[in-house]
């Protein structure tokens, strides 16, 4: 299964691959450089297909838990000042996605979208400390009856040139469902209340829609 954001690129790449192979065969014949061109075209198509894959995930919904919104590696777990929406201290968890990861963004909680804003910006490498505030990004806040307001931020990286965000203010969303897509290497930051229990470690690999990254501890 492939993500709808990749349909056009997949069709274009497929057409280029077929045309390129036919032309190479017609004009270059059975030569080593014709075969090389065919191999490179096939590799290009394989890379595009794997990038836009959209595997099904078994999301076990839980009103007390935050699930990973994307696939990738946890690169930040720290207490920070969140300046855009909360304007106060929050616990930040950042997940870095390489070009080889699935780039679908999924809602980490169920609830109502309270805030959704796009910010143009730079294209620093996704793990840069200032990527969260200086890069092209979208900020989304989902209000959950049990967990309160949870903010996640899609951040473009050095290769990412387009962020797709489906969250609309007032919309009721469901944990684990498709929330958007980031085209090529990027990261997602999640901002949680300080009293949440963090269930992942630095450098841990997580799976979007399945890995539980934090939970609210009831008194």
C-alpha distance (Angstrom), angle and dihedral (degrees) to the residues before:
residue distance angle dihedral
X1 . . .
X2 3.80 . .
X3 3.80 130.3 .
X4 3.80 116.5 -105.7
X5 3.82 90.6 -124.4
X6 3.79 88.3 68.0
X7 3.80 100.2 49.2
X8 3.82 95.9 96.2
X9 3.80 94.8 44.2
X10 3.82 91.6 46.0
X11 3.81 91.8 51.4
X12 3.81 92.4 46.9
X13 3.80 93.0 47.0
X14 3.80 91.6 47.0
X15 3.81 90.9 51.5
X16 3.81 92.4 47.9
X17 3.81 90.2 49.0
X18 3.82 94.4 50.5
X19 3.81 93.9 44.5
X20 3.80 91.8 45.1
X21 3.80 92.8 50.7
X22 3.82 92.1 48.2
X23 3.81 92.9 48.3
X24 3.80 92.6 46.4
X25 3.79 90.5 50.6
X26 3.81 93.4 47.0
X27 3.81 100.1 44.9
X28 3.81 103.5 26.0
X29 3.77 100.7 33.7
X30 3.77 122.7 -169.8
X31 3.81 96.8 -14.1
X32 3.78 131.5 131.7
X33 3.80 93.1 -116.2
X34 3.80 91.2 51.5
X35 3.79 88.8 53.9
X36 3.81 90.4 46.9
X37 3.80 91.2 53.7
X38 3.81 90.5 49.3
X39 3.80 91.7 49.8
X40 3.83 92.5 49.1
X41 3.80 91.4 49.1
X42 3.80 91.0 49.5
X43 3.81 91.0 49.2
X44 3.81 90.7 50.5
X45 3.81 90.3 53.5
X46 3.82 92.1 47.3
X47 3.83 91.3 51.3
X48 3.81 91.8 50.8
X49 3.81 92.2 47.4
X50 3.79 93.9 49.7
X51 3.80 92.3 46.5
X52 3.81 94.3 54.9
X53 3.80 96.6 42.1
X54 3.78 114.7 130.8
X55 3.81 109.5 -164.2
X56 3.78 120.1 -167.0
X57 3.79 114.2 -107.0
X58 3.78 129.8 -154.1
X59 3.79 101.7 -130.9
X60 3.79 113.3 -169.1
X61 3.80 102.1 -158.3
X62 3.80 117.2 -138.8
X63 3.81 126.5 173.3
X64 3.80 91.9 -146.9
X65 3.81 99.3 47.2
X66 3.80 138.6 77.9
X67 3.78 115.5 -146.1
X68 3.80 126.1 -156.4
X69 3.82 109.8 -90.0
X70 3.81 92.9 -153.8
X71 3.79 143.9 17.8
X72 3.78 116.7 -100.5
X73 3.79 145.9 77.7
X74 3.81 126.9 -48.7
X75 3.81 105.9 -118.4
X76 3.82 102.3 164.9
X77 3.81 134.0 38.5
X78 3.79 110.9 163.2
X79 3.78 147.5 120.2
X80 3.80 110.8 -98.5
X81 3.77 143.2 166.3
X82 3.82 108.7 -104.7
X83 3.82 104.2 -151.1
X84 3.79 105.1 -178.4
X85 3.80 107.8 57.4
X86 3.80 113.9 -3.3
X87 3.81 95.2 32.0
X88 3.76 88.3 -157.3
X89 3.78 143.9 75.7
X90 3.79 120.6 -51.9
X91 3.79 137.9 162.3
X92 3.79 109.6 -105.2
X93 3.79 124.9 -153.3
X94 3.82 115.6 -175.6
X95 3.80 124.3 -165.4
X96 3.81 118.8 -163.4
X97 3.80 119.7 -150.7
X98 3.79 120.7 -157.3
X99 3.83 119.6 -154.3
X100 3.82 86.8 -98.4
X101 3.81 94.7 60.1
X102 3.80 126.3 90.6
X103 3.82 104.3 -95.7
X104 3.79 100.4 -157.8
X105 3.82 113.0 124.4
X106 3.81 114.8 -142.2
X107 3.80 129.8 -167.9
X108 3.80 108.4 -98.1
X109 3.84 91.9 -156.7
X110 3.77 138.7 18.6
X111 3.78 119.4 -114.6
X112 3.79 144.7 84.5
X113 3.80 122.9 -41.9
X114 3.82 106.4 -119.4
X115 3.79 99.8 172.1
X116 3.80 135.3 18.3
X117 3.79 121.8 168.9
X118 3.80 136.3 163.4
X119 3.81 120.7 -143.9
X120 3.82 122.7 -167.0
X121 3.79 113.6 -142.2
X122 3.78 150.6 130.6
X123 3.80 130.1 -44.1
X124 3.78 102.6 -126.2
X125 3.80 116.0 160.6
X126 3.80 106.9 -76.3
X127 3.82 94.7 -115.4
X128 3.81 93.3 53.9
X129 3.86 111.3 120.4
X130 3.82 91.4 -125.1
X131 3.81 95.5 46.5
X132 3.82 90.3 95.1
X133 3.82 92.4 60.2
X134 3.83 105.5 22.9
X135 3.82 105.7 39.1
X136 3.78 129.0 81.4
X137 3.80 104.3 -82.0
X138 3.78 148.6 151.0
X139 3.79 124.5 -133.5
X140 3.80 119.7 -152.1
X141 3.80 128.9 -178.9
X142 3.80 121.3 -164.3
X143 3.81 119.0 -168.4
X144 3.78 114.8 -145.6
X145 3.83 123.1 -169.9
X146 3.81 92.2 -131.9
X147 3.81 104.5 29.4
X148 3.78 100.8 35.9
X149 3.80 121.0 -141.7
X150 3.81 116.1 -9.5
X151 3.80 120.0 -170.9
X152 3.78 125.6 -157.5
X153 3.79 126.9 178.6
X154 3.81 127.5 -155.9
X155 3.81 108.6 -148.5
X156 3.80 127.4 -165.6
X157 3.79 117.8 -133.7
X158 3.79 133.6 -154.7
X159 3.82 90.4 -74.1
X160 3.80 100.5 31.5
X161 3.80 110.7 97.6
X162 3.75 101.1 166.2
X163 3.79 133.1 42.8
X164 3.80 117.1 -165.2
X165 3.80 115.6 -158.2
X166 3.81 122.2 -178.1
X167 3.83 97.5 -178.7
X168 3.81 113.8 116.1
X169 3.79 124.4 -173.7
X170 3.80 111.3 -100.3
X171 3.79 94.3 20.4
X172 3.81 118.6 130.2
X173 3.81 109.1 -131.5
X174 3.79 134.7 -169.5
X175 3.78 128.7 -131.7
X176 3.80 111.7 -103.1
X177 3.80 96.4 15.5
X178 3.82 124.2 126.1
X179 3.82 110.9 -77.7
X180 3.81 100.6 168.6
X181 3.78 145.8 -64.0
X182 3.81 138.3 -101.0
X183 3.79 115.5 -150.4
X184 3.82 110.2 -133.3
X185 3.84 131.5 -18.7
X186 3.79 113.9 -3.9
X187 3.80 145.7 122.3
X188 3.79 143.4 -122.5
X189 3.82 125.7 -140.7
X190 3.81 122.2 -156.1
X191 3.82 120.6 -161.7
X192 3.81 117.2 -156.4
X193 3.82 136.7 176.5
X194 3.81 112.9 -87.6
X195 3.80 94.1 -115.3
X196 3.81 94.7 61.5
X197 3.80 117.5 111.3
X198 3.81 112.2 -120.2
X199 3.80 112.3 -138.7
X200 3.81 100.7 -175.1
X201 3.79 134.1 68.7
X202 3.79 134.1 -140.0
X203 3.82 113.1 -79.6
X204 3.80 91.4 15.8
X205 3.80 114.7 141.1
X206 3.79 114.2 -127.8
X207 3.79 134.6 -168.7
X208 3.79 119.5 -134.4
X209 3.79 114.4 -118.1
X210 3.81 93.8 13.8
X211 3.82 115.6 48.8
X212 3.81 113.4 85.2
X213 3.82 106.8 -138.3
X214 3.83 101.3 176.2
X215 3.77 143.6 -3.3
X216 3.77 139.9 -160.2
X217 3.78 113.6 -111.6
X218 3.78 112.5 -141.4
X219 3.79 117.1 -139.8
